[in-house]
Amino acid sequence: MMEKFRECLEKHQEIGYITSLFHSIALVSGLPSVKWGEMVITEAEEKGMVYGLKEEVAEVLMFETKNLRAGQRVAKTGKPFFIVGGSGLLGRVVNPILQPLDELGPVRGEKIALSIEREAPNIGQRIRINRPLETGWMIVDLLVPLGYGQRELIIGDPKTGKTVFLLDTLVNQAKKGVICIYVSIGKKHIDVKAVEEYLKEHGAMKNSLLIAGLPNQPVPLIFLAPFSGMAVAEYFRDQGNDVILVLDDMTTHAKFYREISLLLKRSPGRSAYPGDIFHIHAALMERGGNIKLGNREVSITVFPVGETLENDISGYIQTNLIGMTDGHLFFDIDEFRKGKRPAINTFLSVSRVGKQTRTLLEQSLANWLQMRLAEYKRALEIVQFGIELPQKTQEIIDLGRKIEMVLYQLPGTSLPKSLQLFLVGLLRSEVWFKKPIGLVQKDLEKIQAKRKEEFFSSWERELEKIKSLKEFDQWVKEKYAYFQRD
């Protein structure tokens, strides 16, 4: 499994030398048969990957650099670059070559070679995305629904709640047995530690893995991070698990790739990014999806993160990511500054395949909610003119404020889907429609206080039997009576 310098030298009878070294990138001469993507190893047992070939030298990204120096001998392995891991990775924090960063000792369990470059599943293996992925955040589950196997971009300005949303989603899914992999790209150690503590605090760490490309690591190692995450995700998927992969964030990843390319003297293109950045990211995203494995469906759901500057989603990398995913959730800095939580702009967010995971009842309620929010937005524009409002417009604004209040959600307040539908039912029925907003707030607090109780699981089975909105309205009134008695 582990390649040794002496063994590789004897096997291939080729010896190379590092002729020059700059920023963890080595130029190696003397390996005439080396190939692109091949793993090479130095006499200090440090590994690298061939990332470019010229007439006289190979350009090598070195992932271990502690003992690296010019003039060092290098041997080829004859194998594509791989990382070594297995099921023992769960619950750990590791670097992109899966070495521990959490002071819990070596990673135990099986050791399997995981290729960082692998063909995406072909069209014959893929199947329709039809299973809903519940995040626990009402605004997403109802208005921008997601499905297992989807690739959904999470985009917005820094500090608008993107990571918090993703962590709550991971917690919600880890508790259901889904394998969750969080890849940190270029973030500080304190940020990675905060993610680890959040997952531990909410009991999700045992089904989770953190891969951290830290700023003090070599640039090639940070560049490797999302590929390592995908390789591990494919390993767990092939074991029959659903996997969620968070890549936080791909805008930073593109910057590190640009740095590597400029050091290798490759021509910059649009916005100074190399032209192949789209291919690199798109090929990675394509490895996600919902596939058939034996008699069951398994999936890799990918959440790449993209950062904007003052809500500008028209940047080069941002539009690239939008073009290669199945939709995006837009965290709006203007909504965040107004105090909206989560600060997701539903009018600018898209889920291209999520709607096909909904039931007819969920679709009807989501359509109603979206229409009411659109009316509310138009009514607020009228209010700015300071004119006297007709009764109809006042009712629209009153209902819109109630909807905003119901959709308001802080971190750690995950809601089951049945409770989300119940709250929408209260909004569209006579129960809350004409009730003063202060009394609605009291009702809401009483109901949400019970969100973790077991009886909500029985509600899901009851909702599956409801076929019409009339039946649903009656069901809502019956359930509301329960909270009135309590």
Buried (B, 14 or more C-beta within 10 A) or exposed (E): EEBEBEEBBEEBEBBBBBBEBEEBBBBBBBBEEBEEBBBBBBBBEBBBBBBBBEEEBBBBBBBBBEEBEEEBBBBBBBBBBBBBBBBBBBBBBBBBBBBBBBEEEEBEEEBEBBBBBBEBBEEEEBBEBEBBBBBBBBBBBBBBBBBBBBBBBBBBBEEBBBBBBBBBBBBBBBBEEBBBBBBBBBBEBEBBBBBBEBBEEBEBBEBBBBBBBBEEBBBBBBBBBBBBBBBBBBBBBEEEBBBBBBBBBBBBBBBBBBBBBBBBEBEEBEEEBBEEBBEBBBBBBBBBBBBEBEEEBBBBBBBBBBBBEEBEBEBBBBEBBBEBBBBBBBBBBEBBEEEBBBBBBBEEBBBBBBBBBBBEBBEBBBEBBBEBBEBBEEBBEBEEEEEEBEEEBEBBBBBBBBBEEBBBBEBEBBBBBBBBBBBBBBBBBEBBBEBEEEEBEEBBEEBBEBBEEEEBEEBEEEBEEBEEBEEBBBBBBEBBEEBEEE
